[in-house]
């Protein structure tokens, strides 16, 4: 069996996620997120949201690829951290999709809806997304550090930036995580970090001679 394609693509996807997220947050930074209607009607802000969403998709792919590169070295703690990061990134990505496509539509068609307080269910959904994303990446950074597969400074930066990423939907709070993930992508591309070998299937096991 060959290594997963995600293991081979983790360098480019991690670097791509880092670059796109930094660009997107730089585009969104000049706008006031409290001015919901005015901000979401700005073309540059809307384009930044699309770029951010693409970067977020690459971030999710990179997360899976990084986990495969650990090749089980993270142990049970690493598995738990990966799952929390996976769910958190998925949930916050859904929030980002809503902010990117639904909120601009609301600002055009029903701007008054953006000035109302969120329902309890919506607030719980948002807070759980923020928390799981931040906790997941912080724990995953610690798991990478414990696995001794990637450079310790990058793993520490990933863990710290995961905590900062609690407000990742607002610029510039996702930039630290983007830089740490992007740095990991650069390190993998430059060093040619080994890809974990897949275990051979029963049909690939050589038969004894004689």
N, C-alpha and C positions, 0 to 999 in steps of 0.2 A: 504494500500500500504506500502511496506517495503522501508527503505532507499536505495538509490542507492548503488550498490557494490563499486563504486568509493569512496563513503564516508567512507566505511569500510576499503578500501585499501590505503587511502591517506597516512597513517603513513609509511607503508613499502615502498610504491612507492617513497615518498619524501626522505626517508632515502637512498633507493637504488640509486636514481638519484644523490644525493649528493656524495655518496661513489664512484660511477662509474665515475662521472665527475672529481673528484679530482684525482683518479687514472689515468685517461686518460690524464689529463693535466700534471701530473707529468711525464708520459711517453713521452709526446711530448715536454716538456720544454727544454731538452738539444739540440734540433735541431733548426737550423736557418731557420725561415720561408721565409727569403729573398732568400735563396738558393733553389728555387723551385724544380728543377730536383733532386738534390742530396738528399734533405730532404725527398721528397715523395717516393724515392726509398729505403729508410731505412725500413726494416721489422718492427722494433720496433715502428716507427712512424705510419706505416700503421695499426698495431694492435691497437695502441692508438686511432687512428681515429675511428675504429670500436667500441671500448669500449665507446668512447665519444658519438657516435651516439646512442648506446643503452641507455646510461645515459640520452641523450637528449629526447629520446622517453618516458622514465619514467618521465622526467621533465614535459613534456606536459600532461601526464596522471595525475601527481600530481597537476598541476595547476588547472585542472578541479575539482579534488577532494577537493582541498582547497577552491575553490569557492563554492562548494556545502556545505562545512562546515560553511561557512559564513551565509548560510540560509537567504539570502536577507538583512542581516544587513549592507551590504556595500552601499545600496541605489543605486541611479542612477549613482553616481560617481563610485561606486564599479563595477557596470555592465560595464560601459565604460572602466574602467581600465582593467577589466578581458578580454574584447574583444580585446583591443589593445595588451595585453600580449599574448593572444591566437594566434592572427594573427602574431605577431612578432616572437613567438617561432616556429610557423609553417614555416614561411618564412626563418628564420635562420637555421631551421632544414633541409630545402631543400638545402640551401647553404652548410651545413655540409655534406649532402649526396653526393653532387657534389665533395666536397673536399676529401671525403673518398673513393669514388669509381671511379669517372671520372678522377680526376687529376692524380692519379697514372697511370692510363691507358695512359693518354696523355704524361706523363713523359717517358713512355716506347716507345710509338709509334710516338709521335710528340713533342719531348722536346722543339723544337724551339717555339712552340705555347705558352709556359709558360713564355717566355721572352718578349712577346709583350705587348703593352699597351691595357687595356680592352676597348671595344667599349663603347660609351656613354650609350647605353641601359643596358649593363652589369654593368657598374659602378653605374647607378641609381638603379638597382635592388639590388646590394650589399649594398649600403648606406641606402636604405629604410629598408632593413632587419635589419641592425645594429641598426638603429634609433628606429624602432618599437619594437624591442626586449628590448632595454635599457629603452625606455620610458614606455613600457608596464609593465615591472617588477617593475620599480620605482613607477609608479602610483598604481600598485596592492599592493605593500608594504604599501603605504600610505592608501589605502582603507582598508587593514587588520588592520592597526593601528586605523583608525577611527571606525571600527566595534567593537572594544573591545572584540574580540573573542579569539585572540591569544596573547601571551606575547608581550608587547610593544617593548622590546629590539630586539626580533627576527623580528618583523615587520619593525622596523627602519633599521636593518641590511639588510633586503630584499630590501628595497627602495634604500639604498645607494649602495648596490652591484648591483642593477639593472642598475644604471648609469655606474658603472665600467664595467658592462657587454657589453658595446658598442663594445668592442674588444674581445668578448667572444670566438671567433674562434681561438684566439691566446692564448697560455699558458703564464702566469697563470691567465688571466683576468676573467675566468669563475669560478675560485675557490671561491671567496667571495660569489657569489650567490649560489653555490653548498653547501657551509657550512651553509648558512642561511636557505635554504630549507631543508637540512638534519637535522639541529637543530630543525626545526619545526616538522619534522617527528618523531624525538626522543621524543619531548615534547608530541606529540599526543599519541605515544605508551606508554609512562610512566604514563601519567595522565589519559588515557582513556577518552579524551575529548569527550563530548556528541555529538552524531550524530543527526542532525536535523530530527525531526519527519516528515514523509510525511503526507500530508493531506489524510484522508480516502476517498475512492471513494464512490459514492452514494449508492452502494450495501452494503457498510460496515457500514453505519449509522444505529444505532439501532432504531428499530421501537418502538413507544410508546405502553405500555401494555394496555390492556383493549379493 
